[in-house]
Every structure is written in structure tokens, then in C-alpha cells.
Amino acid sequence: MDKHIELVKKWLDDKDSVTVNELRENAVDANAAYHAAAEAFDYHAAYYVASEAADAAYVASAYVYDVATADDAAAEAYAYHAAEAEAGFAAYWVEKYEKLTEGE
């Protein structure tokens, strides 16, 4: 299992179990992993699933970091999202990752 997805899943289970710094580092690392996988895909189509899985890990990681660090103005923008919707968005990307990597 991808370490970025594992951290997102940990946050989904308990939002206080992960620090903001861990979320930030996770999003940055997931973005770097995505770009590496996307570059590999550019050279060989067999890396498509890895690229898509890395993208899912990045989107989930970046989203939970954004939610956790929202300032007052951003918090108002997020206000229309219930906690379930926020978790649902991150969970969607976790599920997409898991489907893409099924059988590995």
C-alpha cells in the first residue's frame, strides 16, 4: 500500500492522529511521486496505472492538507462541506487508488 494513501486513511479514521506538518509533507511527497510516475508513463504506456494511482494518492493527500490548514476565509468556503463530504472526497481517491492497484 502506498504510504501517502496510508496517511490519508489514518486521517480519515482520526483527524487528530496526523499533524498538519505530516499532511503537508505527505502532499509534497505524493506530488513528487505523481510527477515521477507521470514522466515514466510518458516513456512507456505500461506505467499508466502507476501514474493514475500516484495521481489519486496526491489528490487525496493535498485535499486533506487543505482541509486541515484552512484559514478563516478558506474555512468559510469549506463550510458548505459536511465532515462526511470532506471525508467522502478523500475516501473516493483512496478507493480509486485501491482499485487501480488491486492485485499488486
MOPE-V623570 format. One record per helix or strand of 2 or more residues. SS is the DSSP state (H for helix, E for strand). FROM is the first residue (numbers start at 1). LEN is the number of residues. If there is no record, write none. Layout:
# MOPE-V623570
SS,FROM,LEN + SS,FROM,LEN
This chain:
# MOPE-V623570
H,3,11 + H,15,3 + H,20,24 + H,45,24 + H,72,7 + H,83,18
